[in-house]
Amino acid sequence: MTGTSIYRKLLTPSSAPGMRWIVSFLAVAIVILSETPVWAQEVVSETTRQNKSFLSVREMLAAGGTIGYVIMFLSFLMVALIVDACINLRKGIFMPPGLAEEIHQLLGAGKFQEAQAVCQKHPGFLSRVLNAGLEEVPTGSYAAVEKAMEDAAVEQSARCSRRIEYLSVISTLAPMLGLMGTVWGMIVAFMEFELKANPQISELAPGIYKALVTTLQGLGVAIPAIGALAVFRSRIEDLTSESTLLAAHVFSDFRRGLMHRTRGAARSPEKGQ
């Protein structure tokens, strides 16, 4: 197998079994939605009666108070981080198409400065790793090249991880803020209940369920944040491993050339003797 075929195989997007799951889920959802109108007509009166006991979105925001608005701000921040990760954690961003093959050809021709210029024109995970290795090529030691690429890969991986670690902060803060809002709402509800002359248990219920709204809001933000964080961490690990492996393949011919020259230099003194 030639070096070019190896790179094409590595750069070919792998199959996405998750897409089949998504398509199946959408098919089931379409079937369910197609049956919904018939079911809704049969229970429309019952649904209308039950909806009166639930809070609307505006009422839920009002019930959450100041803490609820803070949680809503965290939800917007969470969505922004998820969108940013979806845009940047892509194979084409980590490994620009054609970059590995071009650098491999330039290395084979001994055009190291041109290879560095190409890496600088295509900023990304792979280009930074390759550029770190190219900077050590003049030393004539593949161990130095390999160490530089490993250090660059670790640095770039940590940089990508730091961008999504804010999701971990949000997933911790949101339920804590929700719990704090619930505790505060319970305190206020019981204080109002105590001040009434002949309090009824039914009068306490509105204050309690409104106090629980912030907990619901906090969990509603924390759960998707935790799920997205797990997905993106796995994605970073996969892309990092694939990029590092591809960078090693780019320098494979260079490594073999150094080994041949080293063996040739070692045999020359023996022949002279």
C-alpha positions, 0 to 999 in steps of 0.5 A: 500500500503506497503512502498516498493510499494510506493518507486517503484512507485516513482522510476518508470520513468514517461511517457514522452509525449514529446517523442511522439511529437519527433517521430511525428516530425521525421516522418513528417521530413522523409516524407518531406525529401523523397519528397525533391529530386523530388522538388529539380530537378524541381527547381535546376537551380533556387536554384543554381542562388539564392545561389550565393547571400548568404554567405557561412559559411566561408564567414559569419565567415570572415564577422563577424570578431573578434566579430564573432569569440567571438560569435562562442566561446560562441556557443561552450560553450553553446553546452558544457553546454547543453551536461553537463546538459543533462548528469547530469540532469537525474532521475538516477543521482538525485535518484540512483535506489534502494537507497531509499529502501535500506536506508528505510530498514536500518532505520527500522533496526536502522542501521544509520551509515550503512545508511550514508555509503550507501549514501556516496557510491552513491553521488547524490541529493537524497543521500545528502538529506538523509545523511543530515537527517541521521545526525540529527537522533541521536537528536531524533527529526523528526523536526530537520531531516526534517529541515536538509533535506529541507536545503540540498535540497535547497542547492543542487537545487541551486548548480544545477541551478548555473551550467545552469545559464551560459546559461542565461549569454550567451543568454544575451551576444551573441546578445549584442556582435552581435549588437555591431559588427553590429554598428561597421560595419555600422560605417566602411561602412559609413566611406568608403562610405563617402571617395569615390568621386562618391559613389553609393548606391549599393556600400554601400550594401555589407558593410551593410549586412556584418555588420548585420552578427554579429547580426545574429550570436548573435541571432543564439546563444541566441535563443537556449540558452534561450530555453535550459535554460527554459527546464533545469530549469523546469527539475531541479524543477521537479527532486528536488520536486520528490527527496524531496518527496521520501526522506520524504517517506524514513523517514515516518516509522521513523517519525511514530516510534518517534510519538508512542514513544512520545505518550507512554512516555506521557501516562506513567506519567498519569498511574503512577498517 
